[in-house]
Amino acid sequence: MVPALQGALTMKQVNPSKRLDHLQRAREHFVHFLTQCHCYHVAEFQLPQTKTNSAENNTASSSMAYPNLVAMASQRQAKIERYKQKKEVEHRLSALKSAVESGQADDERVREYHLLHLRRWIAVSLEELESIDQEIKILKEKDSPREVSLVLDHIAMGSCHPKFEHSAGKKLDENP
């Protein structure tokens, strides 16, 4: 559970200039935790896609004119199911908490309590990964339009202003 806690703490860091680095590091922690849980068969869930797989899928999905509505509906359904499972786990945890903390629970109940904690953190990790991926996408898109708009401004100035000259493949320079 340590990697999940590291990921949660990393997400709480608020240095705006290093936000993308923090998100990527937190993502690594959460993926590491989920991989370990998957290997030990703690719960049944689908591991999130790696960066290379998601990059390939983004390229393929961006080439389509319309979003895949079936995939979006299945993602929504999976998210609803995870939410229901998370609520059930939290309810069972609260029921077991007093018995385990007072020492009155037998070994099987203590084991169930700790497994429920792991399952709760699996749900939290999956939710965090979704939000991390969305925020990374937003941060990357936020930076790229600036660069595009600067280039477009220079091109527009070059075509309208006699001091700027634009030729294909060359950097825009100011000419006297």
Secondary structure, DSSP 8 states (H G I E B T S, - for coil): -HHHHHHHHHHT---GGGHHHHHHHHHHHHHHHHHHHHHTTSS-------HHHHHHHHHHHHHSSS--HHHHHHHHHHHHHHHHHHHHHHHHHHHHHHHHHHT-S-HHHHHHHHHHHHHHHHHHHHHHHHHHHHHHHHHHHHHHHHHHHHHHHHHHHHHH-TTEE--TTS--EE--
